[in-house]
Amino acid sequence: MNLYILRHGLASDPGENGLPKDLPDTERPLSAKGKQKLWRSAEAMRTLELKFDAVVSSPLLRARQTAQIITEAFEIRRKLILTDDLAPAGDPKSLIDQLNQLGPRAKNILLVGHEPYLSRLLGLLIAGNTTTAIDLKKGGLAKLEVEQLRFARCAELAWLLTPKQLERLK
Protein backbone atom coordinates (compact mmCIF):
# COMPACT_ATOMS: atom_id res chain seq x y z
CA MET A 1 0.00 0.00 0.00
CA ASN A 2 1.12 3.55 -0.70
CA LEU A 3 0.02 5.98 1.96
CA TYR A 4 0.28 9.66 1.00
CA ILE A 5 0.08 12.23 3.77
CA LEU A 6 -0.82 15.83 2.90
CA ARG A 7 -0.97 18.68 5.37
CA HIS A 8 -3.78 21.15 4.67
CA GLY A 9 -2.94 24.35 2.79
CA LEU A 10 -2.52 27.87 4.10
CA ALA A 11 -5.55 28.94 6.12
CA SER A 12 -7.02 32.36 6.78
CA ASP A 13 -6.67 33.75 10.28
CA PRO A 14 -9.64 34.96 12.33
CA GLY A 15 -10.36 38.62 11.55
CA GLU A 16 -8.67 38.34 8.13
CA ASN A 17 -10.54 38.86 4.85
CA GLY A 18 -13.79 39.71 6.61
CA LEU A 19 -13.79 36.61 8.83
CA PRO A 20 -15.11 37.08 12.38
CA LYS A 21 -12.39 37.65 14.97
CA ASP A 22 -13.95 34.97 17.17
CA LEU A 23 -14.03 32.36 14.39
CA PRO A 24 -13.48 28.89 15.89
CA ASP A 25 -10.34 27.11 14.72
CA THR A 26 -12.46 24.30 13.26
CA GLU A 27 -14.08 26.77 10.84
CA ARG A 28 -10.96 28.48 9.47
CA PRO A 29 -11.06 28.27 5.65
CA LEU A 30 -8.17 28.09 3.24
CA SER A 31 -6.87 31.48 2.17
CA ALA A 32 -6.98 32.45 -1.52
CA LYS A 33 -3.20 31.95 -1.65
CA GLY A 34 -3.60 28.55 0.03
CA LYS A 35 -6.12 27.45 -2.60
CA GLN A 36 -3.87 28.60 -5.46
CA LYS A 37 -0.88 26.74 -4.05
CA LEU A 38 -2.92 23.57 -3.60
CA TRP A 39 -4.11 23.65 -7.21
CA ARG A 40 -0.45 23.88 -8.26
CA SER A 41 0.39 21.01 -5.91
CA ALA A 42 -2.41 18.95 -7.46
CA GLU A 43 -0.87 19.58 -10.90
CA ALA A 44 2.49 18.40 -9.54
CA MET A 45 0.86 15.26 -8.12
CA ARG A 46 -0.55 14.56 -11.57
CA THR A 47 2.94 15.11 -13.05
CA LEU A 48 4.18 12.47 -10.59
CA GLU A 49 1.39 10.24 -11.97
CA LEU A 50 -0.07 9.67 -8.53
CA LYS A 51 -3.43 7.94 -8.27
CA PHE A 52 -5.68 7.70 -5.24
CA ASP A 53 -8.17 4.93 -4.48
CA ALA A 54 -9.43 6.92 -1.50
CA VAL A 55 -8.91 10.37 0.01
CA VAL A 56 -9.45 10.42 3.77
CA SER A 57 -9.64 13.83 5.42
CA SER A 58 -10.14 15.59 8.70
CA PRO A 59 -13.59 17.22 8.74
CA LEU A 60 -12.15 20.62 9.78
CA LEU A 61 -12.88 23.14 7.04
CA ARG A 62 -9.33 23.86 5.84
CA ALA A 63 -8.48 20.15 5.59
CA ARG A 64 -11.79 19.34 3.94
CA GLN A 65 -11.25 22.14 1.38
CA THR A 66 -7.73 20.82 0.73
CA ALA A 67 -9.10 17.32 0.11
CA GLN A 68 -11.85 18.69 -2.13
CA ILE A 69 -9.30 20.49 -4.32
CA ILE A 70 -7.35 17.25 -4.76
CA THR A 71 -10.45 15.13 -5.45
CA GLU A 72 -11.66 17.70 -7.96
CA ALA A 73 -8.27 17.87 -9.71
CA PHE A 74 -8.15 14.06 -9.91
CA GLU A 75 -11.87 13.75 -10.75
CA ILE A 76 -12.48 11.39 -7.82
CA ARG A 77 -14.96 13.38 -5.71
CA ARG A 78 -16.88 10.26 -4.71
CA LYS A 79 -13.76 8.79 -3.10
CA LEU A 80 -13.61 11.42 -0.32
CA ILE A 81 -14.08 10.10 3.23
CA LEU A 82 -14.23 12.40 6.27
CA THR A 83 -13.13 11.12 9.66
CA ASP A 84 -12.72 12.71 13.07
CA ASP A 85 -9.68 10.45 13.49
CA LEU A 86 -7.67 12.85 11.29
CA ALA A 87 -8.76 15.91 13.29
CA PRO A 88 -6.14 17.33 15.70
CA ALA A 89 -7.52 15.27 18.61
CA GLY A 90 -8.03 12.17 16.45
CA ASP A 91 -7.19 8.61 17.41
CA PRO A 92 -4.46 7.12 15.18
CA LYS A 93 -5.31 3.54 16.19
CA SER A 94 -8.91 4.06 15.10
CA LEU A 95 -7.70 5.71 11.88
CA ILE A 96 -5.51 2.71 11.07
CA ASP A 97 -8.47 0.39 11.70
CA GLN A 98 -10.60 2.51 9.31
CA LEU A 99 -7.92 2.43 6.62
CA ASN A 100 -7.57 -1.34 6.91
CA GLN A 101 -11.35 -1.65 6.47
CA LEU A 102 -11.07 -0.03 3.03
CA GLY A 103 -9.91 -3.41 1.81
CA PRO A 104 -7.14 -4.71 -0.42
CA ARG A 105 -8.26 -2.69 -3.47
CA ALA A 106 -7.28 0.55 -1.70
CA LYS A 107 -3.61 0.49 -2.66
CA ASN A 108 -3.09 4.26 -2.83
CA ILE A 109 -4.63 6.31 -0.04
CA LEU A 110 -4.25 10.05 0.55
CA LEU A 111 -4.65 11.35 4.11
CA VAL A 112 -5.31 15.07 4.66
CA GLY A 113 -4.95 16.57 8.11
CA HIS A 114 -3.15 18.83 10.57
CA GLU A 115 0.03 19.27 12.54
CA PRO A 116 1.29 18.03 14.91
CA TYR A 117 -1.00 15.01 14.43
CA LEU A 118 0.37 14.09 10.98
CA SER A 119 4.03 14.25 12.07
CA ARG A 120 3.22 12.02 15.04
CA LEU A 121 1.43 9.59 12.73
CA LEU A 122 4.43 9.58 10.37
CA GLY A 123 6.75 8.94 13.33
CA LEU A 124 4.58 6.09 14.57
CA LEU A 125 4.41 4.37 11.19
CA ILE A 126 8.09 4.93 10.26
CA ALA A 127 9.89 4.61 13.60
CA GLY A 128 7.35 3.12 15.98
CA ASN A 129 7.15 6.25 18.15
CA THR A 130 5.44 9.62 18.09
CA THR A 131 8.52 11.64 19.08
CA THR A 132 10.43 11.34 15.80
CA ALA A 133 10.84 14.89 14.48
CA ILE A 134 9.34 15.35 11.02
CA ASP A 135 8.63 18.81 9.65
CA LEU A 136 5.58 18.60 7.38
CA LYS A 137 4.96 22.07 5.94
CA LYS A 138 1.47 23.36 5.11
CA GLY A 139 0.73 21.79 1.75
CA GLY A 140 3.65 19.36 2.18
CA LEU A 141 3.28 15.77 0.97
CA ALA A 142 4.86 12.53 2.16
CA LYS A 143 4.76 9.07 0.65
CA LEU A 144 4.96 5.97 2.82
CA GLU A 145 5.29 2.43 1.49
CA VAL A 146 3.49 -0.01 3.76
CA GLU A 147 3.48 -3.82 3.69
CA GLN A 148 0.80 -4.26 6.36
CA LEU A 149 -0.69 -1.19 8.05
CA ARG A 150 -0.72 -1.48 11.83
CA PHE A 151 -0.37 0.67 14.95
CA ALA A 152 3.42 0.29 15.07
CA ARG A 153 6.49 0.63 12.91
CA CYS A 154 5.26 -0.70 9.58
CA ALA A 155 6.22 1.80 6.87
CA GLU A 156 9.17 3.15 4.97
CA LEU A 157 9.38 6.82 4.06
CA ALA A 158 9.74 6.91 0.27
CA TRP A 159 9.84 10.73 0.05
CA LEU A 160 8.84 13.97 1.73
CA LEU A 161 8.20 17.06 -0.40
CA THR A 162 7.75 20.67 0.65
CA PRO A 163 5.19 22.80 -1.20
CA LYS A 164 8.04 24.58 -3.03
CA GLN A 165 9.46 21.27 -4.23
CA LEU A 166 6.00 20.22 -5.42
CA GLU A 167 5.59 23.48 -7.35
CA ARG A 168 8.87 22.87 -9.19
CA LEU A 169 7.57 19.51 -10.45
CA LYS A 170 4.60 20.80 -12.42
N, C-alpha and C positions, 0 to 999 in steps of 0.2 A: 504494500500500500504506500502511496505517496501522500503525505500529509503536508499541506501548505498552510502556513500561518501568516495572516495579514493583520497588521495593526490598523485600526481605523485611521482615516485621513484627518487633516487639520480641522478642528472644530472652532466654531464661533464662541466667544466668551460672553457671559451674561452682560447685558448693557451695550453690547456691540451690535451694530447694524439694526438698531431698533428692537433688539431683544430685551425683554424685561430684566432688570438688574437682579431680581430674585428668582430667575429661571433655575429650576432644579437641574442638577448635573445630568440626570437621566434624559433630559429633554434638549440638551445642547445639540444643535444641528451642525452639519459640516459647513464650513465657510465656503464662499465662492471659490477661493484659491484652493481649498482642500478638494472640492469637486473637480476642478480642472486638473489638478495633479493626479487624482485617481483615474480620470479618463486616460491620461497619458500612461499611467501605470498599467491600466487594462490593455492598452495597445502593446506595451512592452511584453505583457504576459502572453499575448497572442503571437508576438514575434518569437517568443520562447516555445511556442506551440504547446502551451499548457492546455489541459482539458480538465474539467471538473465534473465528477459524477454527482456531487452534492456540494452545496455551500451552506455552512452552518455558522450562524451569527448570533452574537449577543443581541437582545432586543432593544438595547439603548439606542436612541435615535441616530447618533453619529455612526455607530457600527452598522446598524441596519441600512442606513443610506449608503455606506461604503459597500456593503454586500449587494445592494440593489444596483449600484453602478456596475459592479463586476458581472452580475447575472444578466444585466441588460446588454453589456458589451459582448458577452459570450452567448447571448440568446438562450439562456437556460433559466429563465425566471421561475419556472415551476420547481426547480431543484433547490430553492431557498428554504432553509429550516431555521427557525428561531428557537433559541434555548437560553433559559436563565443561567445555565451552567457555563456560559461564556461571558456572563456579566461580571463585573469586578468582584463580587462576593460569591461567584459560582463555585461549584464543587467539581474538581477535575476528575475524581473517580466516577461520578455520575456521568460526566461528559464522555469519558472513555467508554462506559457501558453503552451510552446512546450511539456512539460512533460504531461500536462493534455490532449493534443491532441493525445498522444499515445493510449489512450482509456483504458477501464476497464480491458482488458486482461493483461495489463502491471502492474502486481502486485509487481514485484521485479525489481527495476531499480538501476543500478550502475552509479554514476556520477564520472568522473575523471577530476580533475582540479588542481588549484594552490592556494597558500596562497597569500594574506590574504582573497581572495575572498571566499574560501570554509568555513572558520571560520565565516565570516560575514553571509553567507547563512545559516549555522547551527544556528547562533544566531537569525536570522530572523525567521526561522521555529520553533525553540524551545521556544524562549523567546519574539518574536515579535520585536526585535531590532537588530541592527548590531554591538552593542558595547559589547555584552556579550563575555567574554574572553574564547576562546576555543583554545587549543594548538593541532593542527593536524599536527603530524610529517610527514616528507616525507615518503610515503608508509603507512601512518596510515589510518585506516578504521573506519568509524562510521556507525551505523545503526539507522535510524529514523523510527518510526512507525507513519503513517499518515492516518487519517480518510479521510479528504478531503484536497488535496494540494491547498494552496492559498498563496498569498503574505501577510502573517501575521503569527502570532503564530498559528500553526496547527499540530505540531509534538511533539512526545515524544522521547527523546534520550533513546534508548534501551541499547546501549553500544558504547564505544569508545576504540579502541585497537591501541596500538603503534606497530610499525613493530616488535620490540622484542617480544611482547606478541603474535603476529601472528605467529612468527617463533616457539614459544614454543608449539603451537597447532598442528603442522604437525606431 
